[in-house]
Amino acid sequence: MDEYPPPQRDERGRLLPGSVANPKGRPAIVREVREWCQEFMSVEGWAKVAEIIRDEKTRADARLAALRLVAEYGYGKPSQKVELDTGSREIIVNLVPGPPAPPAADE
């Protein structure tokens, strides 16, 4: 296993120029999971979504939530437009998706 020195950071914890937090890059497993999700959704997933929507006897919420998660891992969440009036100040925003919300207690 290759050992890399920890990245250099300033007093606020930000990476200094030239420092890399992940020198080996994104793990290959991420690509494999994304490819599996895309294949599943193209072959089976969308048919399952249609089946769930049409079947009035099944609880669609949990399975549809799982399929949504697979679709989001495979294709990403839809883009959202955000408008922000900052006057003359420049603001940089990084949006990071969180985990899916758990089902409500009454479901």
Residue pairs with C-beta under 8 A, 6 or more apart in sequence:
2 24
4 23
4 24
7 15
7 16
7 19
7 20
7 21
8 15
8 16
8 18
8 19
9 15
9 16
9 19
10 16
15 21
33 73
34 73
34 74
37 70
37 71
37 73
37 74
37 75
38 74
38 75
40 70
40 74
41 67
41 70
41 71
41 74
41 75
45 67
45 70
45 71
48 63
48 67
49 64
49 67
52 58
52 60
52 63
52 64
52 67
53 60
59 107
61 103
61 107
62 103
62 107
65 100
65 103
68 100
69 100
72 97
77 97
82 93
84 91
84 93
